Amino acid sequence: MDFELTEEQRDIQKAAREFMEGEYDKEKILRWEKEHAFPFEIWKKAAKLGFIGIHFPEDYGGQGYGVMENILIVEEFCRKDSGVGVALSLTDFSSEVILRFGSEEQKKRYLPPITRGESISGGAYTEPNHGSDITLMSTTAVREGDFFVINGTKTFITNGSLADFFVVLCQTDPQARPTYRGQCTILVEKGVKGLEVSEITPKMGIRMTSTAELSFSDVRVPVSNLIGEEKKGFYQVLEFFDESRIEIAAQALGIAQGAFDRALDYARQREQFGRKLVEFQITQHKLADMATKVETARLLTYKAAWNFDHKGIDPKLTSMAKMFSAKVAVEVADEAIQIFGGYGYITEYEVERFYRDAKIMEIYEGTKEIQKNTIASALIGKLK
């Protein structure tokens, strides 16, 4: 059992850290946060250096690494800045569905532009009336000759107003039983007739990341845009979530570490009652608890990533990593604000933004309650 990263993995981790430190501009970041603006210039540079889609094969513009190397980058990006880190790490969101299940033509068309920083992807799964329940989709895709005609609404769509294309989960056979056996995933490009995108704003956190509602009104796309087999969409998305939830765990881990870094640094400098905050035992205990939580989340997240790369899908472990790391991010960011006191409530000192960005970790990619369902199901098995 080896808990050490390889030399190559440490180099990737160091490179990601140095990149973010070099690109960090607090004034710009606060402006992007206020204006709900995406950090395009940092994204372009990150892609040029190979940080985006590093887990794609070289044939599709990546570097042939695994989920482990990808989450090391995500962790470092979010550690330096929660808003920028989340925005950058989600630019390839849902592209893995194409990577794992798409045709060779689809992979060569859609994946290389992502790694080059020329394209952003999105996944359209959540619906207004269904939330985390994707077993039944109100969005339908009806085949008419060589086309699918799509109608319906998707909401809380990451990269909604930025994405150049979406992986859309649709119901193609409403009569299927169970209903999820009648679903498929279809590629829909931006600008297609009948697709309307409405940005959802303002919002609590991740303000540099677009969150939007998509409305499909008789949207016609070629049958060749079908990803993989028809009626396999539900299973494709579940497998994608098992991979992407590890990335969300890494986002949460990075946010927790970043909040802790700032709290520790502040406690070393701030004086109260003639002593440094770090000299008070109560502060020491807070820091000890925070560090322990972060390290535990790291071990769980790294194990989930290693397991995916070496053994394949384990929904229980993936859900554990996502649920626990998200919880730790919220708790550590909250405690960081407490250590800062009144200053922690002020945007300039960053930890309040880390706290706001942390909360979504317990909600998107499946709420913490959904993760508990997955874990419990694996432990208990099917109930009669």
N, C-alpha and C positions, 0 to 999 in steps of 0.2 A: 504494500500500500504506500503510494508516494503522494505526498501533499504539496510537493514543489512544482512550480511551473517550469517548463523547459526553458532553455536559454533563448530559443526563438520566441516563445510566448512572452518572456520578460522583455525582449527587445520590442515586440509589438506594443506591449503595455506602456513601456517607456516612451515610445514614439508618439502614441496617442496622448499621453500626458504632456509631453513637450509641445506638441502641436497646439493643444488647447491653451496652454500657458502663453504661448506666443501669440495666439489670436485673441486672447482675452482683452476686451476693451469695455470697462465697466460703463462708461458713458453711453456707448453705442447700445450695449445690452439693455440698459434701463430704458433707452428710447424705443428699442424694438418691443420691449415688454409693454410699455405704455401704449404703443401704436398697434399692438397685435400684429407685428410684422415678422415675416420669416427671415432668418439670417442667411440670405442667399450667398453673400460673399464668402462666408466661412464654409458653407456647404460645397461650393465650387472648389475651394482649396482642399477640403477634406477628400473629395472624390478624386482630385488630381493626384493626391498622395496615396490613393488606394485604400482609404478607410471605409468607403461605402461599398457594400457587397463583397467584402473580403472572403465571405464564405461561399461565393459563387465559384464554379469551376473556371479555369482559365479560358476555356472555349467561349465563355459568355462574359468575359471582361473581368472576372474576379481573380483571386489569387489561390484558389483551391484549398483554403483553410476550412476549419470546421466552425461549429457553433461556439466552441470554447474561445477561439481567437476573436470571434465577432463580439462576444459579450465582454471581453477584456477592454475592447475599444469603447463600447457603450458605457461601461462602468466609469472609465476615465473621463469621457466626455461629460457625463452627468455629474461627476464629482466636482469638476471645475465650474460648471454652470448648469443648473437643473433645466432651465428653459432652452438654452442652446443645445444641450446634450440630448434632450428628448426630441427636439425638432430634427436634428441631424440623424439620429438613430432610427427615425421612423420614415425617412425618405424612400426606403425600399419596402415599406410595409405591404404585405400580401404578395410580393413578387415571388416569395417562396412557393406559393401555390403553382405558379407557372413553372418554376424550377423543378418541383417534385412531380408534377402531373401534366404539364403542358407538352405540346408537340415540339419537335425540333425546330420547326419554323417559328413557332411562338417564342421559344427561348431565345433564338438568335435575333428576333425582331425587338423584343421588349426588355431583355435583361442587360445587354451591353450599354445602352444609353443611361441606365441607372447608375452603373459603376463609373461612367464618365462624367456624371453630374449634369447630364443633359435632360434627364427625365425623372419624374417622381411618380410613385405608384400609390394606389389606395385600395382598400378592401371595403366593399359595401355589403355588410351582413346585418347589422342591427336595424330593426324596424320600430316605428313609434308604438305599435300595439303589442310587441313581443319582447323587446328588451333583450335579455340574455338567453331567451328561449329561441333557438334557431331550428327547432324540430318542425316548425310550420312557418312557411313564408307567405306573406300576402303579396309580395312582388312576384308576378307571373311572367313566364316566357313561353309564348305560344309559337310553334313552328308554322311558318307560311312559306312553303317552297324552300328556297335556299337561304331564308332569313329566320331569325327569331324576333318576335315583336314583344318588347318588354314594357310592362306597366306596373307602377307601384311607387312606394316611397321608402327611402332609407334615411336613417338619422344618426347623429353623433359619428359621422364618418371622418376619420382621421385623414388629413391631407385633402379634404373635400374640394376646396377651391384652388388647390395647388396641383393636384394629380393630373398627369397626362393620360392616364388610363386607370380603370377600376376593375377589380375582380368582383363580380356581382353574383351573389347567391340568389337563385331564383327557383320558384316552384314550377316545374314543367309538367308534372302529372298530379293534379289536385286529388285524384281518386286513389293514389297510392296509399297503402297501409302497411306499416306506419307511414305517416305523411312524409317523413324525411327521406324515404326511399324514392321520392319523386322529385328530387332537387338536382340542380346542376349549377356549375360556375361558368360564367360567361364574361369575356373581356369586352368592356365598353370604353371607347376612347372619348376624351373630352371634346366638347364642341359638336357632338353628334346631335342631329335634329331630334327634339323632344326631350332632351336632358336639361333640366334646370338645377342649378346649384345655388343654395342660399347659406351664407356663412352664419354660424351660430355664435353670437357675441353680444355683450361681453361675457366672460366666464371667469371662474375662480382662479384657475391656473393654466399651465402650459399655453400661455398666450401667444407664443411665437409659432405654435403649431395650429394649422387650420383645422377647425371642426365644423362640419357643414351638414346640411340636409340635401339629399338628392331626390329629385322628382323625375320619374320616368313616365312619359306620355307617348305611347306608341313608338318607342325607340326601336329602330330596326338595325340589327347587326347581322353580319353573315354567319351562317352555321359554322364556318371555319373558326369563329371566335369561341366556340365551345372548348372548355379546358378538360382534357381527358374524356372519360366516358360520361354519357348522359345518365342521370339518376345516381351519380356518385358524388355529387357536390357536397352533401352533408359530411360524408366521410373525409373528403379532401380538406374541408375547413377544420374539422376536428383535429386532423393530423397537423395542419398548419398551426393551430392554437397550441398544440403540444410543443412545437418548436418556438413559436413567438413568445409564449409566456415565459420562457427562460430569458428572453431579451428584456421583457418587462421587469422581471426579477432583477436583472442587471441594472436597469434604469433606477429602480428603487434602491438597490445597493449603493450605486454611485451617489444618489441624492442623500442617503443616510450618511455616507462617509464624508461628503462635502459639508453637510450641516455640522457633523462632529468636528471636522477640521477647523471650521470657523469658531465653534464654541470653545474648543481647546485654546486656540490662539487668543481669543478675547479674554478668557479666564486667566491667562498668563500675563496679560497686560493691564487689565482693569483693576483698580484699587477701590476698596470699600473698607471703612473703619480702620484705615491705616495699613491694610494688608491686601496682597494680591488675592483675587477671587480663588485662584487655584490653591491657595494655602488653607482655605476653609475645608474641613472634612466633608461637609455636606456637598460641596462642589466636587470634591474628589470622588465621592460615591456616585454622584450623577454621571461623571465622566466614565467611571468604571463600568457602570451599567450600560451606558451608551456604547462603549467600545466592545463590550461582550456581545451585545445584540448585533452590532455590525459584523463582527467576526463570525458569529453563528449564521447570519444571513449569507455571508460570503461562502462559507463552507457548503451550505445547502445549494446555493446557486451554481457554484463551480461543479458540484457533484452532478447536478441535473444536466449541465452542459456536457461534462465528460461522458456521462451515461448516454446522452443522445448521440454523440460522436462515435462511441465504441459499441454500444449495445442496441441503440434504437429508441423507440418511443416507450416512455413510462409515464402515463398520465398522472399517476399518484405523486411521483417525485416532482414532476413539473409543476403541478398544482401546489404542492407543499412549498416549493421554492418561491413561486409567485406570491402566494398568500402571505407567507412569513416575511419575506423581504419587503413587501408593501406595508405590512404592519410595522415593521422596524423603521421604515422610512418616515412614517407619520409620527411615531413615538420619539424618534431621535430628533427630528426637526422641531417637534413641539418642545422637547427639553432644551434644545439649543436656544430657542426663543426665551425660555425661562432664565437661562444663564445670562443672556444679554439683558434681561429686564426690559425696561421701556424702550431701549434702543433696538431690541429684537423685533419690536412692532413696527419699526420704521423701514421702509423699502430700501433705503440706502445701504443698510447693513445686511441685506441679502437673505438672512435666515427665514424671514417671513415669506419670502418668495419660494424658498426651498420647501417650506411647509405647505404652501398652496399647491405647488407642483407635485408634492408627495401624495396628496389625497387621491388624485386620480388613479394612482397605482392600485388602490383597493377597489376600483370600479371598472376600468376598461380592461379589455381582453378577458372578460368574465369577472363578476364581482367576487368578493371574498366568500360570500355564501355559496356561489357556484363552485368555487375551488373546494370548499368543504364537502359539497355533494360528491365531487369527483373522488376525493380522498376516501370518504366514507364508503362509497360504492366499491372501490378497490379493496377495502378492508373487509367489508361485510359480504360482498357478492350480491347477486340478485336475490331479492326477497320475493317469496311466493305470494 
